[in-house]
């Protein structure tokens, strides 16, 4: 099940709904401007009563230095106590990936990392620096526009690629 | 490029306040600059060029009469940085067809909305065309932005970018500006590259803007080059400037393509777009301030010039504070505003300025519940009045106390700032004259 926790960006809910439609996954949503924590809480309750295995909660993109938005994210975590908090990082990001990862980790705690767009940046040096800074597992790599364009991160493969 | 201000300001201040400025100081400055620029993903070649120029002009060439080495260093650093960042300020007024392109997730659609708002504020009539039918809900996103701004958006029913473009250009022919939002793409992907070329041919844009996030790494240069080969880029919009990223990768993108930065995105709200003016930016960076931008911003938010003066002088009452809460919110976080004030850039601890938006709302209610006298003289407010105000405004006594505290703090800060400004004004003008700047 999806939870439309991004209630800020225009059409974010429609975007998630379209994914839901294509993949036959239910989306729990509120209106725009709604409290992100509440949306996700509803999704969690709903999933529990329907015996759904996984709730994927989408949240609004934010900069790690915006205190108000980081507080909001903290509230989401406090209210919902997620089992896994995944930080999504664009693999095109340069040196800034390190402060980004660090501040998200310090702010709300990151359990695992996922990198996107590795097809555009096949070297992905920031993967190395983030892995080193956070010491958190890297779950998946996104490498394209299709739903199947995702693979488990294999350290050996990655190292071979950069050497 | 745009965000390494703090480090560079500190470096320049540290070195130029030495008792003697000599060749060694210049060397330290150059080394420091190199380190900062390289850390921020600026291309190595560019950094090398800059440092060579500074060395040559400060140490080898004869210093113009009337200038000390200290002033010459300041002047050279200033001019070289301006050169690095692109010299002229470039607006977009008078351009009719503006096409936005870039990698996935760089903020094109949001920028389209922000640009539309920018043109609106200039008194022009913009329209938007959606040419992104790859990403789910991209048309909805643009439509929702358009609805909010009352800007018409054309979306093709058959979800074809070429038709959308043709129809949109016809439909909006009478509008002042047509902003064309395209799908995000990897410039090296052949299919998507072809699509872009074809769209460019149909559109014949007056302006092709590459949207690039501030945190992009070295890959920015390569992608920009590729985009430039495909369609020819006339300008760059750097987004996500409100993070810790400094935009060095974006700068490399500019130098590769020869295109200049035209706008920077500084936040998630529709107003958070600034025309990028390198001259002013560098002045801000070197602590020369940017009063011009401050006043311009104030004007946009319908604050009067005298309000800003009042605000800066610390002579403002709770009533003024109240009136300005609305305006200030539109002006953006106080810390952004502070950056524009000469000699103050980074002198204020960040946390003093962070007032949560929710709190701002509460403050408004609280001030609403005060009497006229209380608004004029905060010192009147003691326990029984606090109790009454809290009840009247539906807040807690702590909130009322917080407001009083915040007000007093801000007032104190402003007073201090006024002092800085007054003191710096003389020197500022002097410096400005030497730099041939108008303040």
Interface residues (C-beta under 8 A of the other chain):
Chain A: X8 X9 X10 X11 X12 X14 X15 X16 X17 X18 X19 X22 X61 X62 X63 X64 X65 X66 X67 X68 X69 X71 X90 X92 X93 X94 X95 X96 X97 X99 X100 X103 X116 X117 X119 X120 X121 X125 X126 X145
Chain B: X39 X40 X41 X103 X104 X105 X109 X110 X113 X134 X135 X136 X137 X138 X140 X141 X142 X143 X144 X145 X148 X186 X188 X213 X214 X215 X216 X217 X218 X219 X220 X223 X240 X242 X243 X244 X245 X246 X248 X249 X268 X354 X356 X357
